[in-house]
Amino acid sequence: MLDMPDGPHLAVKRKLKEYGGFVVAHRSRAEVEAGAAGILGSLSAISALTLLWTCALLGTTAFMVLAKLHDDADRERRRSDAETLRQRQRLVRSRDAIIFGLAKLAESRDPETGDHLDRIAVYSTTLAAALRRNPQYKTQITSGFVSRIEISSALHDIGKVGIEDCILRKPDSLTDEEQSLMQTHTIIGGACLRGIELRLGSSNFLQMAREIAFSHHERWDGTGYPEGLKGTQIPLAARVVAIADVYDAMSTKRVYKEAYSHDRCVATIRQGAGTQFDPDLVEAWLAVEARFGEIARHYKDDAKAPEVAEPTRGELDRTADESKPAPALEVAVSTAAVAEE
């Protein structure tokens, strides 16, 4: 800093090595400060523009990086979801294989019942789907319910593996003692499926299968077996399968009886509303009974079933008791059903 006549100056001193002494360059402080102020003023505008572009570039870069990370995460999630779905489908196939094996055990006891399992599955799903139109059941009859009953119904008579052949295949009427032994197939089947639940853990499918096996011979008026349940005490799935099972048993030939005509089956089930069957279910069934007739004709070996006399309650009980599983049902399980399960 130099004190000059016009005021303070800013100076820089540099030594002259070859000549000795120093050279001094100086300028008025006021001029230096004025020039610096002008430069800084220009730099502020340039800095603002630079900041704007820098932020824009950083934002674009950040967006591209985040988008890439999101896409990678989304692809990984889709791969994970696909693998989870494949695992669930493998579990469903394993479950269906178990059903097939269990049903084949019962089917091997009486191969004369034809495509009983297939028909029961179609009958049950047809009736359950029709029942969805009743507002009273809209919360109970879901798509998952319909899917599960298609599979679970295959095990409705699994307990008959514990019944002797001399009773299962007897062409004549059963004695009271034989009838009592026949009725134990519901307890055997329910206990078998309950044992599986205890080992594998409860699930909607196993619970429904157990309820069907145990209660599909209960009657709406409380005179059925094995517990004499009455009305809505009987599980809904068991009430659905009860109608499907009785219709199939009446409409097909058995070792002890000829097949009843579709019209007589309709009349018998209509007559059983409020006594043997849930009246709401019978009402829903009557809306689709023609479809049942089409299904029966599709599976029937003979073009025409002979006309026979109206069955008595005893004959109906025997008819229902003699409905035994046959070739296992191949079930296509939807993704939504798998998810709900």
Secondary structure, DSSP 8 states (H G I E B T S, - for coil): -EEETTEEEEEEEEE-TTT-SEEEEEEEHHHHHHHHHHHHHHHHHHHHHHHHHHHHHHHHHHHHHHHHHHHHHHHHHHHHHHHHHHHHHHHHHHHHHHHHHHHHHHHTT-GGG-SHHHHHHHHHHHHHHHHTTSGGGTTTS-HHHHHHHHHHGGGTTGGGGGS-HHHHT-SS---HHHHHHHHTHHHHHHHHHHHHHHHH---HHHHHHHHHHHHTT--TTS--SSS---GGGS-HHHHHHHHHHHHHHHHS-BTTB----HHHHHHHHHHTBTTTB-HHHHHHHHTTHHHHHHHHHHH-SSSS--------HHHHHHHHHT----S-------HHHHHH-
